[in-house]
């Protein structure tokens, strides 16, 4: 077992009673792959009436609660490491988390291998066990930036043919199609072993002076602090949905076919390709949910259970420098759903209303055959 001091303030509730708050909780990774959060006994504010809610494996001087029990809530207080954080900056993340934003960044930061090839590191504790489509596109942008340093990515598109496992590294094989004074164009194949999982193209340029300028305006929506925090199990990332509209419940009230999300990260890097990759990594997360929103009896929780859903293609145009540690507003607008397919036309704005990126997503939503295995999915 490995023991580490939890870097976040931790809290635990049993039913609605807050039983412990600690800045010195011990996180233990067990040999079976499970995790346990142990609170110093001195930080307890009470004891659960049911001893069965406690784990007996906690070290001396510590108490651990069974976070898998329906009556127990173990949460980490995430303030993005802001020195001036106020209560509105703090969100709760359910323990155990998938990981931290720094883990996400390490996964996006592909490493050079042989000529024209880049490889990813793995992080295999995603419940569904497959790599997100938008993650592969984000990694391709980083690979392209490493291949053509000094040029900015202005367009990236990718089609996704086969599922890739989170337990094995991906290889991004680049082929330069052109390399002029102003533009570089690249083809990219994403392979796992010998299996082709995705293929796309990227366009990079040398920034030029304006001849003219205009941009679409940001939608008029409540700001990040008027929106509802949503836990996708990543510390160091603050994600909030406008009007609490993101829900997997098929019985949720219907609404218009769009979802608005605010996102920002802890300051992680000044690398422009990694900042762009963090923006792109979220492009595949909410467009299918936006397409379901107008339809009663259809919800994201049915995905991979009774509905087969997947991203088929993403097309991204990057319009401005990205600072992922500043609030970004994603407008996911589904313009079509039918014939087992959905199409979304989406934009990303900064908090001042500036247009950072535009993207389109083509996806499938189809009835699942009865003999298909039930599987769960967690988006990152």
N, C-alpha and C positions, 0 to 999 in steps of 0.2 A: 504494500500500500504506500502511496505517496501523500504526504501531508503538506499543505500550503496555507498560509494566512490568507483569508479571503480579503481581496482589496476593496470590498464594498461594505457599507453598513448593511447588516442583515436583520430581518425581522421575521417572527413566526407568530401566526395566529392559529388557535384551535377554535373551530366554530367562529365566533366573532370576538373572541377574547385574545388580546395581544399578550403573549406570554414571555417574549424575550426580544430585546433590542441590543445589538452588539456590533462594535467596530473591531472585535478581535475574534470573530468566528474562525474556525478551522475547517478548511475544505479537504476532504479525504477522498482520493480516487481509489476505489477498491479493485482487487484483481479481476472481479467479474465484469469490470467495465462500468459499474455503477458509481455514483457519487453520493457523498454524505456530508452534510453541513452540521458542524458541532458547535454549540454555543457554550461559552464558559458558564459554569454553574452560577458564578457571581452575577451574571447578567440576566438571570431568570427573574421574571416578575410574578411567577406563579407556576403551578404544576397542573398538567392535564388530569382531569378526573379519571380518565381511562389510561392505565399504564401501557396498554397495547399500542398506544400512539407513539411510544418512545422506542428507539433502537438500542439494543443492548451492546452494540459494537463500539460505542463512543469511548474514547480514552478517558482515563481517570481525570476528574475535574471538569468534564464536559458533558453536555446533554445533547442528544440528537433526536430530532422528531422524524417520523415516517412521512416524508414529503409526498409519497405516492397515495396517501390516504385521503379520501374525499373531505374529511373534516379538517385537514391540516393545510395551511398555506405558508410556504416558506418563500420569502421575497428578498431580493437585493435592491438596495436603493442606488440608482444610477443617476449621477448628476453631470456626466460627461467630463468629470475632472475639472469643472469650471471653478476657478478660485472665487468668483463672485456669484456663485449659484444661489438662487433663491428657491423658495418652495415650488414655484412654477416650473423650474428647470429640472426638478427631480421626478423621475418615473420609477415604477417598480417593475422588476424583471423576475419572472418565476424561476426558482431554482429546481433542477440544474439548467443552466443556459446552454445553448449550442456552443457559444464561445463569445469572444470579445471582438469589437471592430478591428482590433489589431490582428486577430486571427483571420478575419475576412480579408484584410489588406494583404497579409502574407500569402493567402491563397490566390489573390488576383495578380500578385507580383511574380509573373512567370520568369523562369531562369533560362538564360541562353544555354543551349546544348550544342549539337553539331551545327554545321553551316545552315543558316536559314531556319533553324528549329529552336523552339522554346518549350520548356516543360513546366508543369504546375506541381505544387506540393498538395498533398491530400489532407483532408480533415473529415474522417468518416463517421461522424455521429449525427448524420441527418436521418430522420426517421424513415423517409421513403427510400433512401439509399441511392438516389440518382442525382446527377449534377443538374442544377437549374440552367435553362437555356441562356438566360441573360448573363449568368456567370461566365459562360464560354465566350459570349460576345465581348464582355468586359475584359477578359483575359487576352483576347485577340487584339484589342486596342492597345493594351500594354505591350504586347509582343511587337506590334507595328511601330510603336514609339521607340522601343529599344532598337529596332532595325533601322529606323530613319530618324535619329535624334535631331532636335532642332526644328522639326516639322510638327504641326499640330494635326490631330485627327479631326477631320471635318465630316466624314461619313463612314458608317460601318453597317454592313448588312450581313445576315447569316440565316441559312436554312438548316433546320435540325432534323436529321434523318433517323438517328438511333439513340436510345438512351445510353448514357455513360454512367458508370458506377462511381460513387464518391470514394471508394476504397483504393482506386488505382489512379496513378497520375495521367494527365492528358498531355499530348504532344501537339504543338501548334506549328504546322509546317507552312512557312511563308514562301511565296514565289513572287518576285518583283515583276510586275507587268509593264511599268514605265517608271522612269526616274528623271524627270526634267528639272529645270531650274525652279519652277513654281510648284509642281505637283509630283507626288509619288503615288502610284496605285499598286496594290498588293492583293494577291489571292491568298486565302488561308484555308487549310484543311485541318480539322481537329480530329485527332486519332487517339484511340485507346488500345494499346497493343497494335494489331493490324486492322482494327475495326474503324471505319470512317464514321464519325458521329455527327459532324456538322461541317459545312463549307460556306465560305463567304468571301466578300471583297471589302477592302478598306481604301479610303482616299485620304491622303495627307497633303497639306499645303504649307507654303510660306506665307505668312499673313501679309496682306497688302492694304494700302490706304483706301478709305472709303471713296467710291464714286457716288454712291447714294446709300441711304440707310432708312429702313423702317422695320418694324417688328410687330407681331401680333401682341395684343395686350393680355395681361394676366386676367384670369377670371376673378370676379368680385366675390370673394369667399372670406369667412372668418379666418383670422390669423392663427399661427401655431398654438398660441397659448389659450385660444378660444376653442381649440379642437381637442379631440379625445386621444390620449396616449394609447398606443396599441403595442402589445408585447409580442414580437417575433423572435424572442429568445436570443437577442444579441445585445450585450452591454456595450456601451460606448457609441450607441446609435439611438437617437431619439426619433421615433416615428409616431405621427399623429394623424388621424383621419378626421376630415371636416364632417361635422354633423353626425359623428359616430356611425357613418354609413357603411363601413366595411364589416360585414358579418357573414358567417357561413350558414346562418340559419335559413333553411328553405321557407320557414313561416314568417320571416321578417317582413315588415311592410315593404311593398314595392316602391320604387322610386325611379328617377330618370337614369338613363344608361351611362352615368359617369360617376367616378370616384375621385376625390381630391385628397392628396396626402402631403403632409409636410414632413421633411426629413432633414436632419443634420447629424454630423458625426463629431466626436471628439477630434481635436486637431491631431492629425496623424502624420501628415507628410505635406511637403510643398511640391512634390513631383506632379507635374501637370497631367501625365498619363494616368497615374493612379487616382488622382482626383476625378478625372473624366470616367475612369473605370468604376469608381464608387457610384457615380450618377447612373451609369449604364446598368450596373448590376441589379438595380431595382426595376428596370423597365419591364421585366416579365412577371411582376408579382401581383398586379391588381387589375389588369385589363380584362381577364376572363371574369373576374368577380363583377366588374362594371357591366359586362354584357348580360349577366344573370339578374342584375338588380331590378329590371322592369318586369320580371316574370315570376308570378306567384308559384310557390312550390319548387323552385329551383334555387339551390344555394351551394356555396363553395364546399360545405361539409360533405356533400355528396361526391365530390371529386375523388376518384380512385376507389370508390365504393360501389355506387350505382351509375356513376358517370365517368367516362374516360375523357380526361382533359389533358391537353399538352400544347405547348407553344410550338408552332411550326416554323415561324420566321419572324425576325425582328429587323427593322430598318431604322437606324438612328442618324440624325444630322446634328452635329454639335456646332453651336453658333457663337459661343463665347467661352472665355476662361471659366473653369469651374472651381469653386471653393467649397468643398464638401463639408467643411466645418461651419458653414453658414446655411441658414434655412433655405431649402429648395422646395418649391411647390410643384407637385406632379398632378396634372389634369389628365386622367384616364377617361377617354370618351369612346364608347363603343358605337360605331356607326352602322354596324350590320351584324345580325345573327340569323343563321338559317342554313339548311342543308348540312348540318353537322359542323359548321364553321362559324367563327366570329372574326370581325375586323375592328381594330381600334386605332384612332388617330389621336395622338397624345402630345402634350407639351410639358416642358419643365421651365419654371420661372424662378428667379431669385426673389428674395423678400421685398425688393424694391420694384418688382414687376418686370425686370429685364428678362428677355427670352434667352435661356441657356441652351435648350435642345428641343428638337421635335423628334417624335418616333412613332412608328406604326407597328402593330403586332397582329399577325395572323395566327389563329389558334383553332383547335378542334374541341368541340364539346359533343360527345356521342354517348348513346346508351351503352352501358357495359354489358357484355355477354355474361350470362348467369354463372358460367363456369370459370370466370376470371377470378383470381385470388383477390381477397380484400387487402388493401394496402393503405397505409396512412401517409400523409405528406406534410412536411413542414417547410414553408418558404422562409428563406433567410433575408 
